[in-house]
Amino acid sequence: MEKTLITHSNQYVRFLGYDIRVRRDSKIKPIRGINRCTKRTLLSTVDLSVPFEDKIQKFIIDNGIAKIRNGILEPVHRPVLLNCTDLEIISIYNAELRGICNYYGLASDFYKLSYFGYLMEYSCLKTFANKYKCHVSGVLRKFREGKGRWGVFYDSKAGRRYMYFAKYSDGKKAKRPVDLMFDAAKAYGYTRTTFEGRLKAKSCELCGTTGSSRYELHHVNKVKNLKGKNPWERAMIAKRRKTLAVCWECHYEIHDRRVLVDRAAMESRILGNR
């Protein structure tokens, strides 16, 4: 019984995330392609609508994209994405925006998702602004491309390319209702992680040496638990990262709970012990 509903066809019914009804609209509109010919094109037709308040607004609030202030949705930054790379942040926003817009591409009131696209874009901009400690205008100056759009650039075999922030209207034009997987997302998500790239750079993020024989990754549970007493703690707080790619000598000093000494003195001591 809880799955059965008998109601008037003019009332909205929720089915598969859509609000469905049969229109009772007697507006007379011209028929496309035929001159001086009109018809009640909306009468007795099925209307698919976007349940913005029940579905879209709930998704926005649950994922921390916006908050309700004075009865209005205001975009905010997402702290859970601050430790991600720029390409990962914009890829996550694009995937969420395209996924919802592609699914509701059949709705007659698809224009409602323009507000959803605005909230997603400015939430992404505020996340970048919080990450780089600047204003939204500074983020736009940093990531704006010459053609007026903004995005994150990345290096490929063909040279520098841009991953632009997605438009909500792209979901209406999609040939299939699925998200698009960019080559950059595949390259960064399935082949090489940022950890591997930082280790293969062979540069200690603490002392700056590039001549060590081995580099390792130091990891902590939470950045907020660091006190900032040691140099490696201050470096992680400044980078806002839970990981630090260091040489094995610095890693030994970190776990030995001693203050990092001068590089030359430490090397001479190691050679003396040998």
N, C-alpha and C positions, 0 to 999 in steps of 0.2 A: 504493500500500500504506500510506503514512503517513496517509491519510485514512480508512482502513477499520479498524473495530474490532469484533470479535465477542467478546462477554463475556456473563456472566449478567445477566439483566434486573434482578436485585436489587442489582447493583453500579452505582455512579454513573458516568455518562458525561457528558463536557462537550460541550455543544452550544449555540451562540449565547450564550455567557456563563452558561448555567444548568447545574447538575448535575441530570441526569435519571435516574430509575430507575422500576421498577415495584414497588410496595409488596407486602410479604408480611406484612401485619398482620392478625391474627385477633381484634382487640379488638371487642367487641360494644357498640354504642352505640345509644341510642334514636333513632328516626327523627323528625325535626322535623315537628311538626304532627299526629302520630299518637300517641295515648296507648297506653301499655303495648305498644308494638311496637318490637322491636330488630332490628338487622341489622349484619353485618360491612361497614360502609361504606367501610373503608380497604383492603379486600382487592382485589388486582389492579387498583389504580388508579395512574395516573401521578403521580409525585411530582416537583415542581420545587423545587430547593433553591438557596440563595444561596451561591456559593463565596466566603465571607468572606475567608479567608486568602489565596487566590490572586488575587482580583480587588479586593475592597474595601480590604483592608489594603495592597495594593500601590499602589492609587490614593492612599491617605492618605499613605503615606511618600514617594512620588514627588513629590507636590505640596506637601510640607512642612507638612501639616496637623497631623501628630503624629509623635513619635519614640518609639522603643522604649527604655525605661529600666527596667532590672531585670526585663526580660521583660514589661513592661506598656506599652501605648500611652498616651502622655501628650500631650495637645494642646499645641501651641506656636503662637506668632504667625507670620505670613507676612510677611517683610520686603518682598517684591515688591509688596505692596498698601498699604504705608504712605503712599505719595504719592497714592493715590486718594482721592476724596471719600468721605464716610460712606455716601452712597447707592450709590456704585459698589461699595464693599466688601461691603455686605450683599446687593446684587444678585448679585454673583459667588458668594457662599456659597449663596444661595438657589437659583440656577440649578444649581449642582453637586449640591446635596442633592436637589432635586426630580428632576433628570435620572436619578440612580441609583435613587432610591426608586420613581419611576414605571416604570422598566424592570423592576425586580424586584418589582413589585406582584402578580405571579401566583404568587410563591413561597409554599410552605406554611410555611416558617420565616422569614416576613417580619419577625418580631419581632427577628431578629438585627440589623436595621438601626437599632434604637433606640440601640445603642451607637455606631453610625456618626453618628447625629444628635447624640448628646452630644459626640462629638469635634469635629464641625463647629461646633456652637454655641460651645463654649468656645475653640476656635481663633479664631473670629470675635471673641469678647469679648477675648481676649488681644491680638489685632491692634489693636483699638480702645484697649486699655489701654496698649500700647506706643506708639501714635500720640500719645495725650494725656498720657503719662507719669503714669499713675495705676494703681490696682488694678482688678481685675475688679468689685469691689463699687462702685467709683466710676463705672464705665461703666454698670452696671445702674441706679444712681440717676439718671444723666444721661439714659438712653434708655428707662427704664421708663415705660409708659403706665399710666393709672389702673386699667385692667382686669386688671393682673397680667402682661401680656405686654410684651416690649420690642421696640423697633424704631426706625427713623430717620424723622424727620418731614421733609416737604417741602411746599412751597407750590404750590398749584394754583389754578385759577379758582374752585373750590368752597371754597377755604380750606385750612387746614392738614390734611394727611393723613399717615398713618403707613404705612410699609412694614415689617411685622413680620418677625421671623425665622421661616423656614418650619419646620413640624413634619414629622417623617419620616412620620407616619401620613397626611399629606395625599396621599402618593403612592399609597396603597392605595385611596383614595376617588376618584382621578382618573378622569374619564370617558374620557380618551384618554392614551396613554403618551407625552406630550410635555411639555416645560416650558411654564410659563405666562409670558407676556410682559406685565408690568404697564405701565400707561399712563405711569408715571413713568420706567420704563426706556426706553420709546420716546421720550419727550420729551427726556430727557437724553442718549440715545445717538444720536439721528438728527437732531435739529433744531439744538441749540445745545450747544457744548462749554463746559467751564469756562473755557477761554482766552477765548472770546468774551464770556462773562459778566463776567470780570474786566476786560477791556478796555472793555466798555460801561459799567462802573461809573464810569469817568472819575475814578479816584482813584489817585494814585501810591502804590504800596506801599512806597516808600523814603522820600520826603519828605512825603507826605500831601497834596500840593496837588491841588486839583480844578478849577483854572482854566487848565490847559494846553490848547493848541490841538491836540495830538496825543499819543496814548499808544501805547507800543510794548511788546513782550515780549522781555525779556532771558533768554537760555537758556545753561545750562552743561551739560557732559557728565555730571559726577557731583558730588554734593554733598560726598562725602568728600574730593575733591581741593581743596576750598576751604580756605584758610589762616585766614580770619577777620581779615585785616589791614585790609580796607576795609569801610566801612559796608554796602555792598551784599552783600558776602560774609557778614557777620554776620547780615544780614536773611534771607538764603536759608538759612543754617544754622539759625536760630531757627524758620523756617517749615517746614524739612525739605522744601523744594521745589527742583526744578531750574529753575523758571521764576519770573520776577518781572515783574509788570506795572508799568511805570514811565513817567513822562512823557519826552518826547524830550530835555529838558534833562539829566535824570538819566542817560538812556541815553548821551548824548554824553559826560558826565563819566566813566561807567563804562568806555567803550571808549577814552577818552583816557588812561586809567590815572593819573588824578589824584584826589586826595582830594576828596570832595564838599564844596563850600564852602557858606556861608550862602545861603539862598534869595534874600534881598533883594540881596545883593551880586552874585549871579550874574545876576539880572534886570537890575540896573543896568548891568552890564558888557555884556550883550547889547544893551540899548537904546543904549548909548554907541557900540558898533560899528556899529549901523545909522545 
